[in-house]
Structure formats: structure tokens, C-alpha cells
Amino acid sequence: MATPLSPADQRYADALEFLYCEADLLDTGRFLEWLDLLTPDIRYLMPVRLNRGGGEGAEQAGGSEIFRDDRASLEVRVRRLGTNHAWSESPPSRTRHFVTNVRVFATPEPHELAVTSSVLVYRSRSNRRDTDLFSGVREDVLRQGEPGWQLAQRTILLDQSVIAARNISILI
């Protein structure tokens, strides 16, 4: 495991600010600005969660994901939100990202950080009474480049193995 950084380390503060800024961009619908936070080689995935009795076996299905995105597919997802063809987002979702339990680790790569965080995303739509909650852990790799810190990799492991939401058209 990588070396944990102290909250006094500037890189820790940078990672925390990155996550808070990202949450704000997503919650305010500034998705094109959110794309600027991603590296060209971004890997963004959500594996299928498994339930195993007695703590035996893996918690996720190897090679089976709810989604596996790269830069091109994330750009398509974001640009589609601005069209009349995003049926699952009509009316648009209102989201609130709560990011907690952030841990930041140095890595062998001098310009990268490994960051884990717990996330709770609340989603409501129009005047509908039903809402969605997505709870899980995110494992991120942040890379420092010319524009500052960017997201190079994200793995999202939801706490629920059966997703009750009608869709996951939002970014977690």
C-alpha cells in the first residue's frame, strides 16, 4: 500500500480541494468544465458488486462492470446531456455529492496521488417523490499536469449490489 499523507501536506489539501471542486461542478451541471478535470487517458469504471456469504471471495465481479468509460465515451455522455436525446435526464436530475473519509497516499509515481473517499450521491427529479441514493467508495488516481491536478483513474464500488434506481445517467 502507498504511504498515507498527513493533512498538513499540501498535496493532501490539493486532493481534498480537487474532490470538492469536482462535486460542485457535477452538482451545478457544469459538465463541460468537469471534463477539463480529466486526463486524456482517463479510466472511469464501476464494477458489479457481489454479495458473498462469510466474507469469502471477491467483492466485485472481475471483468463485469456497470460501466467502463474512457475519455471519448465520457465526452459522449456529457455532450449528450445537452441534447434532446438524453431521455433518462428529461427532466434533468438534481444531485448532491457528499464526499467524506478522504485518504490521500503518495505513490511511486512522483506526480500521482492515490485517493480514496466515501461518496453519497442524492438524486431527485422534477416533482417526483421518489429519489435515489448511491453510496460507495471511490478509488482515484490524481495526476499533476500543466493545468493542475486531474483525474486519471476512478473506480467506484457501490455499497448496494442491486441498484434500485431506474438508471445511472448521472456522474458519481
Secondary structure, 3 states (H helix, E strand, C coil): CCEECCCCCHHHHHHHHHHHHHHHHHHCCCHHHHHCCEEEEEEEEEEEECCCHHHCCCCEEEEEEEEEECHHHHHHHHHHHCCCCCHHHCCCEEEEEEEEEEEEEECCCCCEEEEEEEEEEEEEECCCCCCEEEEEEEEEEEEEECCEEEEEEEEEEECCCCCCCCCCCCCC
